[in-house]
Structure formats: C-alpha cells, structure tokens
C-alpha cells in the first residue's frame, strides 16, 4: 500500500535549543494566528513524552527525561508522535496547522540524540521544520533566568553555540525524509513577537 506523504492539515515542527524562546514565540504566533482567523493547534512533544513517563514512574520532572536509558526514550518518542497526530486529527481539517514544539537534537548522558529520527517523522510527516535561533549569549542568559528548569549541563554560551550548530544540521538532515522545507527564524531579545510574525508568514505559504 502506498504511504501517505502528508496529513490533511499542515504539520510544522518548531525546534530550537533549550532557552532559545520557542514557547514564547509560539505563544505570540497563536495570538497572531487567531487575529487572522487561522486554525492553529500548538502542542509540546516533550509534554506528551513526559505524561507517559510520569504514569510509568520513570521520572519526577521533565529534565530527568534526558537521563533515561535511550531505548526507553525511543519508546516514549514513538508513543508521543502517534498520540499527537491522533489528537490533531480530531480537531484540524485541511485548512488547519499543527505546530509541534520540540528539539531537533537532545544532549543526553550518552551523547547527542536525534529528536526527529525517521520513525517519528513517519508519524508526523512534516511540511516544514522551523529552527528558532538566538545569540548564544542571549540563550545562556535566558537559561540562567529560568529557575523552573535544570539546564546546567548545556554548558553556558559556549555549549549553547555548539548545540545550536549541531541542531541546525540535524534539522536539515531530518527534512530530507519528507522533503520538508527548513526555515531559520531569529528570536532576538525582546523581539519574540517579530519572530512569531516571521514564522507565521512562512507557514501560511506552505
């Protein structure tokens, strides 16, 4: 049987290193989309994974996820991707946009791990992979201000720069599987709404 290359709704995977401000940008985008009458559903991939991990008693908070055995993370990844599409299919039609907040690359205790491996892409079938970026210094400062997360293992500005370089390469590599476009959007300090507006213009052209 021929494999479907796309879902009826548009799928945009929004990636970026921890502290780059993806969630803030997406909050602005949701408001802007509503003002234009666009049907947008925004979900967080990690939240879907976390809900399963919490139910199984594997972690007590989100940042422990990176320390789970990779085979267990793989299992959680697959379940999350499937559930995201199932949930979106019940609320989005052909004119809808599903935006998935996630990471193209995850730093783990056993090395760097792809956040968008082929088995995940086979479920999500993305039309676009968006990469949100900022200066490494801004990212490090945002990480330091966010006391709700544990990100000391990222390595400050130097670590953020390295991870951002690897994550951009990972996004392009993942895009090959479904001929997804790749959009790089800069989220400068205090300019999250501008970044959201730029991203919204890009996804409406899909």
N, C-alpha and C positions, 0 to 999 in steps of 0.2 A: 504494500500500500504506500502511495506517495506521501511523504512527510510534508505537513503544512509548514510553510516558511514564515508565516506571520499569524498573529492573533487578529480578530476583527478590530480591536482597539489598538492604538499606538502604544508601544512599550518603550519607555526611556529609562535607562539605568543611569542614575546620578552617583558618581563616585568622587572620592577625594580623601586625602589623608586625614586622620583624626585631628580636629582642631581647625580645619580649613573653613568651617562655617556652612557646610552643606544644609544642615537643618534650618538655619536662619534664612538662607537663600530660598529654600523650598517653602518656608512659611510665607515669605513675600510673594513667591510665584503663585501660591494657592490663592492669595488675596487678589492679585492682578488678573488671574485667570477667571475668578468669579466675577470681577467687574466687566470682563469681556464676554461673559456667558459661556465660557468653555467648561466642558465636563472633565474635571481632573480628579484622579484618586492618587493620593500620595501615601506610600507605605514604607516602613523601615525593615529591611531584610533582617538585620540583627535582632529586631524585636520578635519576629517570627521564630528565629532560631532560639532566642532566649526563653520564650514561652515554653517550648518543648523541653529545653534543658532544665528549667525550673521544675516542671512537672515530674521529671525523672530524677530530681535531686542531684543533678550533676554540678550545679553552680549555685551561688547565692547572690551574685550580681553580674552585670554584663561584662565587665572587664576580666572576669575569670574565664570567659569563653575562649580567649586566645591561648589559655594554658591547658585546655582539654586535649586528650590524645587526638591526633589528626584524623584518625579513622572515625572517631565519634563526631568530630566537626563535619566530616564529609557526609555522614548520615543526616545530621541536623540541617546541613545545607540543602540537601536534596528534598527533604520534607518541607522546608520553608519555601523553596521555589514553587513546588507543586501547590501548596496552600495559597500562596499569593495569587497565582493565576486563577485558581478556583474561586477565590473570593472576588476578584476583579470581574470575572465573567458574569457574576450575578448582578453587577451594578453598572457596568460600562457597555456601551454599544459601539458602533463603527465610528461615531464622532467623538469617542472618549480617549483620554490619555491616562495611562498608568505610569506613574513615576516611582521608581524604586530607589530609595536612599541606601547605599551600600558602599563597599570598598572593592576596588579592583585588585588590591593586594593587602594581605594581612601579615603583620610581623608576629611570629609565634616563637615559642621556646625552641622550636626545631627548625628555624629558618623562615624564609618568606613563603607565604602560601597564597595561591591564586584565589581571589574572591569570586571570580567568574569563570570557573572551569567549564568544559563542554557540557557536562551533564546538567549544570544549572542553566546554561544558555539554551539547551534543548527544551527546557521548560518555559523559559522567559521569552525567547525569540525576540530579542530587542531590535527596534528600528534605529535606536540611537544609544550610544554610550557617551554621556557627558562627563567631563573631567573638570571639577571645580578646583582652582588653584589660587594660591596667595603667596606672598613672600615668606620664606622660611622663618624669618624673624617674627612676622605677624602671627604665624601659626604657633610658634613656641610661646608667644605671649598669651594667645587665646587658651592654649593648653594649661598654662600656669594659672589663669584666672578661673578656670572651670574646676572647682573643688569637688564636683559631683562625680568626676571620672578619675581613674588611675592610669596615667599615661607617662609615667617617669621612664618607662622602658623604650619610649620613642627616641630619646636622645637629644632633646632640645632642638635648636635651629639646624644644627648640622645633620642630625638624624632625620628631621622633617624634610630637608632638602634631598637627602638620599632616597627616602621613601617616596617622595613626590616624583622623582625621576623614574624610579622603578615602576610606580603605579601608573604613570602615563604610558610607559612601554607595555605594561600588562593590559591596559585598556585597548590599545591598538591591536595587540595580539588576539584578544578576545573578540574584537569586532570582525575579524576575518571569518569566523564560523557562520555568521548570519548576514554578512555584507552590511553590517550596521555602520551608520555614519558615526564619526567621533567628533565631538565638539569640546573645545577647551575654553572654559569661561573663567575669567579672573574675578575673584572676590576680594577687592581691595578694602582695607579697613574703613568702616563707616559707609561702604558703598554696596551693601548686600542687596538693596532694592534694585540698584542698577544692574547687578549681576543677574538677578532674577528676571528682570525685563529682557536682558540679552538672551538668556536661556529660553524664555517663553517665545520670543520671536523665532528662534531656531526650531523649536519643536513644532510650531504651527506651520512650518514649511515642509514638514515630512510628508 
